[in-house]
């Protein structure tokens, strides 16, 4: 298994499938592009601010 239970494993498999679909779609329009440095931190800060 790839998680603590069957449901967690199923969620992981769905996430992997959705990621693969996104990668294929990106390839069709020129390929995936990495996020710029600091993007993840900016999104987390925005989420924290919105949920505070």
Gaussian input, Z-matrix of N, CA and C with variables (Angstrom, degrees):
# hf/3-21g

backbone

0 1
 N
 C     1     B1
 C     2     B2     1     A1
 N     3     B3     2     A2     1     D1
 C     4     B4     3     A3     2     D2
 C     5     B5     4     A4     3     D3
 N     6     B6     5     A5     4     D4
 C     7     B7     6     A6     5     D5
 C     8     B8     7     A7     6     D6
 N     9     B9     8     A8     7     D7
 C    10    B10     9     A9     8     D8
 C    11    B11    10    A10     9     D9
 N    12    B12    11    A11    10    D10
 C    13    B13    12    A12    11    D11
 C    14    B14    13    A13    12    D12
 N    15    B15    14    A14    13    D13
 C    16    B16    15    A15    14    D14
 C    17    B17    16    A16    15    D15
 N    18    B18    17    A17    16    D16
 C    19    B19    18    A18    17    D17
 C    20    B20    19    A19    18    D18
 N    21    B21    20    A20    19    D19
 C    22    B22    21    A21    20    D20
 C    23    B23    22    A22    21    D21
 N    24    B24    23    A23    22    D22
 C    25    B25    24    A24    23    D23
 C    26    B26    25    A25    24    D24
 N    27    B27    26    A26    25    D25
 C    28    B28    27    A27    26    D26
 C    29    B29    28    A28    27    D27
 N    30    B30    29    A29    28    D28
 C    31    B31    30    A30    29    D29
 C    32    B32    31    A31    30    D30
 N    33    B33    32    A32    31    D31
 C    34    B34    33    A33    32    D32
 C    35    B35    34    A34    33    D33
 N    36    B36    35    A35    34    D34
 C    37    B37    36    A36    35    D35
 C    38    B38    37    A37    36    D36
 N    39    B39    38    A38    37    D37
 C    40    B40    39    A39    38    D38
 C    41    B41    40    A40    39    D39
 N    42    B42    41    A41    40    D40
 C    43    B43    42    A42    41    D41
 C    44    B44    43    A43    42    D42
 N    45    B45    44    A44    43    D43
 C    46    B46    45    A45    44    D44
 C    47    B47    46    A46    45    D45
 N    48    B48    47    A47    46    D46
 C    49    B49    48    A48    47    D47
 C    50    B50    49    A49    48    D48
 N    51    B51    50    A50    49    D49
 C    52    B52    51    A51    50    D50
 C    53    B53    52    A52    51    D51
 N    54    B54    53    A53    52    D52
 C    55    B55    54    A54    53    D53
 C    56    B56    55    A55    54    D54
 N    57    B57    56    A56    55    D55
 C    58    B58    57    A57    56    D56
 C    59    B59    58    A58    57    D57
 N    60    B60    59    A59    58    D58
 C    61    B61    60    A60    59    D59
 C    62    B62    61    A61    60    D60
 N    63    B63    62    A62    61    D61
 C    64    B64    63    A63    62    D62
 C    65    B65    64    A64    63    D63
 N    66    B66    65    A65    64    D64
 C    67    B67    66    A66    65    D65
 C    68    B68    67    A67    66    D66
 N    69    B69    68    A68    67    D67
 C    70    B70    69    A69    68    D68
 C    71    B71    70    A70    69    D69
 N    72    B72    71    A71    70    D70
 C    73    B73    72    A72    71    D71
 C    74    B74    73    A73    72    D72
 N    75    B75    74    A74    73    D73
 C    76    B76    75    A75    74    D74
 C    77    B77    76    A76    75    D75
 N    78    B78    77    A77    76    D76
 C    79    B79    78    A78    77    D77
 C    80    B80    79    A79    78    D78
 N    81    B81    80    A80    79    D79
 C    82    B82    81    A81    80    D80
 C    83    B83    82    A82    81    D81
 N    84    B84    83    A83    82    D82
 C    85    B85    84    A84    83    D83
 C    86    B86    85    A85    84    D84
 N    87    B87    86    A86    85    D85
 C    88    B88    87    A87    86    D86
 C    89    B89    88    A88    87    D87
 N    90    B90    89    A89    88    D88
 C    91    B91    90    A90    89    D89
 C    92    B92    91    A91    90    D90
 N    93    B93    92    A92    91    D91
 C    94    B94    93    A93    92    D92
 C    95    B95    94    A94    93    D93
 N    96    B96    95    A95    94    D94
 C    97    B97    96    A96    95    D95
 C    98    B98    97    A97    96    D96
 N    99    B99    98    A98    97    D97
 C   100   B100    99    A99    98    D98
 C   101   B101   100   A100    99    D99
 N   102   B102   101   A101   100   D100
 C   103   B103   102   A102   101   D101
 C   104   B104   103   A103   102   D102
 N   105   B105   104   A104   103   D103
 C   106   B106   105   A105   104   D104
 C   107   B107   106   A106   105   D105
 N   108   B108   107   A107   106   D106
 C   109   B109   108   A108   107   D107
 C   110   B110   109   A109   108   D108
 N   111   B111   110   A110   109   D109
 C   112   B112   111   A111   110   D110
 C   113   B113   112   A112   111   D111
 N   114   B114   113   A113   112   D112
 C   115   B115   114   A114   113   D113
 C   116   B116   115   A115   114   D114
 N   117   B117   116   A116   115   D115
 C   118   B118   117   A117   116   D116
 C   119   B119   118   A118   117   D117
 N   120   B120   119   A119   118   D118
 C   121   B121   120   A120   119   D119
 C   122   B122   121   A121   120   D120
 N   123   B123   122   A122   121   D121
 C   124   B124   123   A123   122   D122
 C   125   B125   124   A124   123   D123
 N   126   B126   125   A125   124   D124
 C   127   B127   126   A126   125   D125
 C   128   B128   127   A127   126   D126
 N   129   B129   128   A128   127   D127
 C   130   B130   129   A129   128   D128
 C   131   B131   130   A130   129   D129
 N   132   B132   131   A131   130   D130
 C   133   B133   132   A132   131   D131
 C   134   B134   133   A133   132   D132
 N   135   B135   134   A134   133   D133
 C   136   B136   135   A135   134   D134
 C   137   B137   136   A136   135   D135
 N   138   B138   137   A137   136   D136
 C   139   B139   138   A138   137   D137
 C   140   B140   139   A139   138   D138
 N   141   B141   140   A140   139   D139
 C   142   B142   141   A141   140   D140
 C   143   B143   142   A142   141   D141
 N   144   B144   143   A143   142   D142
 C   145   B145   144   A144   143   D143
 C   146   B146   145   A145   144   D144
 N   147   B147   146   A146   145   D145
 C   148   B148   147   A147   146   D146
 C   149   B149   148   A148   147   D147
 N   150   B150   149   A149   148   D148
 C   151   B151   150   A150   149   D149
 C   152   B152   151   A151   150   D150
 N   153   B153   152   A152   151   D151
 C   154   B154   153   A153   152   D152
 C   155   B155   154   A154   153   D153

   B1=1.4548
   B2=1.5296
   B3=1.3181
   B4=1.4583
   B5=1.5192
   B6=1.2982
   B7=1.4536
   B8=1.5112
   B9=1.3340
   B10=1.4588
   B11=1.5324
   B12=1.3446
   B13=1.4645
   B14=1.5281
   B15=1.3145
   B16=1.4648
   B17=1.5228
   B18=1.3216
   B19=1.4638
   B20=1.5220
   B21=1.3196
   B22=1.4623
   B23=1.5245
   B24=1.3201
   B25=1.4532
   B26=1.5221
   B27=1.3204
   B28=1.4630
   B29=1.5225
   B30=1.3268
   B31=1.4659
   B32=1.5257
   B33=1.3197
   B34=1.4619
   B35=1.5247
   B36=1.3204
   B37=1.4619
   B38=1.5300
   B39=1.3245
   B40=1.4685
   B41=1.5221
   B42=1.3261
   B43=1.4645
   B44=1.5214
   B45=1.3180
   B46=1.4671
   B47=1.5288
   B48=1.3269
   B49=1.4609
   B50=1.5291
   B51=1.3236
   B52=1.4592
   B53=1.5296
   B54=1.3135
   B55=1.4621
   B56=1.5195
   B57=1.3232
   B58=1.4622
   B59=1.5224
   B60=1.3319
   B61=1.4586
   B62=1.5327
   B63=1.3150
   B64=1.4695
   B65=1.5317
   B66=1.3099
   B67=1.4664
   B68=1.5250
   B69=1.3199
   B70=1.4654
   B71=1.5265
   B72=1.3240
   B73=1.4649
   B74=1.5282
   B75=1.3146
   B76=1.4671
   B77=1.5299
   B78=1.3069
   B79=1.4665
   B80=1.5239
   B81=1.3303
   B82=1.4610
   B83=1.5287
   B84=1.3295
   B85=1.4677
   B86=1.5229
   B87=1.3190
   B88=1.4576
   B89=1.5070
   B90=1.2925
   B91=1.4555
   B92=1.5174
   B93=1.2935
   B94=1.4614
   B95=1.5278
   B96=1.3080
   B97=1.4566
   B98=1.5267
   B99=1.3201
   B100=1.4620
   B101=1.5217
   B102=1.3224
   B103=1.4568
   B104=1.5250
   B105=1.3113
   B106=1.4623
   B107=1.5281
   B108=1.3321
   B109=1.4638
   B110=1.5316
   B111=1.3131
   B112=1.4586
   B113=1.5167
   B114=1.3310
   B115=1.4612
   B116=1.5282
   B117=1.3149
   B118=1.4642
   B119=1.5273
   B120=1.2968
   B121=1.4612
   B122=1.5223
   B123=1.3358
   B124=1.4694
   B125=1.5236
   B126=1.3224
   B127=1.4676
   B128=1.5228
   B129=1.3165
   B130=1.4818
   B131=1.5185
   B132=1.3361
   B133=1.4684
   B134=1.5149
   B135=1.3269
   B136=1.4687
   B137=1.5222
   B138=1.3174
   B139=1.4715
   B140=1.5199
   B141=1.3256
   B142=1.4644
   B143=1.5312
   B144=1.3108
   B145=1.4573
   B146=1.5269
   B147=1.3231
   B148=1.4719
   B149=1.5339
   B150=1.3123
   B151=1.4662
   B152=1.5194
   B153=1.3173
   B154=1.4728
   B155=1.5179
   A1=109.71
   A2=115.79
   A3=121.58
   A4=111.14
   A5=117.25
   A6=122.50
   A7=108.56
   A8=116.38
   A9=119.28
   A10=113.39
   A11=116.92
   A12=120.05
   A13=108.89
   A14=116.27
   A15=120.93
   A16=112.45
   A17=117.42
   A18=120.45
   A19=111.00
   A20=117.41
   A21=120.92
   A22=110.35
   A23=117.01
   A24=121.03
   A25=110.19
   A26=117.50
   A27=121.36
   A28=110.79
   A29=118.26
   A30=121.77
   A31=110.49
   A32=117.05
   A33=121.01
   A34=110.97
   A35=116.58
   A36=120.77
   A37=110.29
   A38=117.47
   A39=120.91
   A40=110.40
   A41=117.95
   A42=121.22
   A43=111.01
   A44=117.54
   A45=121.17
   A46=109.93
   A47=117.57
   A48=121.56
   A49=110.96
   A50=117.44
   A51=120.80
   A52=111.10
   A53=116.62
   A54=120.22
   A55=111.18
   A56=116.57
   A57=120.50
   A58=110.66
   A59=117.38
   A60=121.02
   A61=110.78
   A62=116.86
   A63=120.85
   A64=110.67
   A65=117.38
   A66=121.30
   A67=110.80
   A68=116.99
   A69=121.08
   A70=110.25
   A71=117.20
   A72=120.91
   A73=110.52
   A74=116.96
   A75=120.59
   A76=110.60
   A77=117.03
   A78=120.61
   A79=110.60
   A80=116.36
   A81=120.40
   A82=112.33
   A83=117.09
   A84=119.71
   A85=112.35
   A86=116.02
   A87=119.13
   A88=115.62
   A89=118.27
   A90=120.95
   A91=113.72
   A92=114.37
   A93=121.67
   A94=109.75
   A95=115.74
   A96=122.56
   A97=107.38
   A98=116.55
   A99=120.09
   A100=110.65
   A101=115.43
   A102=120.17
   A103=108.90
   A104=117.35
   A105=119.03
   A106=110.68
   A107=117.17
   A108=120.12
   A109=110.25
   A110=116.29
   A111=121.77
   A112=114.34
   A113=118.63
   A114=120.87
   A115=111.72
   A116=117.23
   A117=120.46
   A118=110.52
   A119=117.09
   A120=120.68
   A121=110.82
   A122=117.16
   A123=120.96
   A124=110.98
   A125=116.61
   A126=119.95
   A127=110.13
   A128=116.82
   A129=119.36
   A130=111.52
   A131=117.21
   A132=120.84
   A133=110.47
   A134=117.49
   A135=121.16
   A136=110.99
   A137=117.12
   A138=121.15
   A139=109.45
   A140=117.08
   A141=121.01
   A142=110.67
   A143=116.59
   A144=120.84
   A145=111.27
   A146=116.32
   A147=121.25
   A148=112.24
   A149=116.66
   A150=119.87
   A151=113.24
   A152=116.47
   A153=119.39
   A154=111.42
   D1=156.37
   D2=-179.09
   D3=-115.69
   D4=32.91
   D5=179.12
   D6=-174.85
   D7=175.63
   D8=-177.50
   D9=-71.05
   D10=-18.75
   D11=179.13
   D12=-155.90
   D13=176.06
   D14=-177.15
   D15=-62.50
   D16=-38.42
   D17=-179.14
   D18=-64.72
   D19=-43.42
   D20=178.80
   D21=-63.59
   D22=-39.67
   D23=178.01
   D24=-63.96
   D25=-42.57
   D26=178.55
   D27=-62.33
   D28=-42.07
   D29=177.92
   D30=-61.79
   D31=-40.44
   D32=178.47
   D33=-63.88
   D34=-44.00
   D35=179.82
   D36=-62.49
   D37=-42.04
   D38=178.12
   D39=-63.54
   D40=-42.79
   D41=179.07
   D42=-62.64
   D43=-40.82
   D44=178.31
   D45=-64.81
   D46=-42.55
   D47=179.19
   D48=-63.28
   D49=-43.49
   D50=179.26
   D51=-65.71
   D52=-37.20
   D53=176.88
   D54=-64.79
   D55=-40.81
   D56=178.26
   D57=-63.81
   D58=-41.77
   D59=178.11
   D60=-62.16
   D61=-41.68
   D62=179.03
   D63=-64.78
   D64=-39.77
   D65=178.95
   D66=-64.74
   D67=-41.68
   D68=178.21
   D69=-65.35
   D70=-42.57
   D71=178.67
   D72=-63.43
   D73=-41.00
   D74=178.55
   D75=-64.34
   D76=-39.27
   D77=179.53
   D78=-61.65
   D79=-33.70
   D80=-178.90
   D81=-67.97
   D82=-21.89
   D83=-179.19
   D84=-115.61
   D85=24.33
   D86=173.77
   D87=115.82
   D88=-4.40
   D89=176.30
   D90=104.09
   D91=158.40
   D92=-179.68
   D93=-70.72
   D94=151.11
   D95=178.01
   D96=-125.48
   D97=132.28
   D98=179.10
   D99=-66.29
   D100=148.89
   D101=173.70
   D102=-68.52
   D103=149.69
   D104=178.88
   D105=-70.25
   D106=157.78
   D107=177.74
   D108=-55.42
   D109=137.06
   D110=177.58
   D111=88.05
   D112=-4.79
   D113=-177.08
   D114=-64.39
   D115=-43.68
   D116=-178.50
   D117=-62.68
   D118=-43.50
   D119=179.35
   D120=-63.96
   D121=-38.76
   D122=179.49
   D123=-65.06
   D124=-40.93
   D125=178.53
   D126=-66.10
   D127=-44.58
   D128=178.62
   D129=-60.81
   D130=-40.15
   D131=178.77
   D132=-65.11
   D133=-40.78
   D134=179.26
   D135=-65.61
   D136=-39.93
   D137=178.29
   D138=-65.50
   D139=-44.55
   D140=179.42
   D141=-60.67
   D142=-41.57
   D143=179.50
   D144=-66.11
   D145=-41.24
   D146=-178.12
   D147=-69.94
   D148=-29.45
   D149=-177.32
   D150=-98.17
   D151=0.81
   D152=-178.38
   D153=-77.20

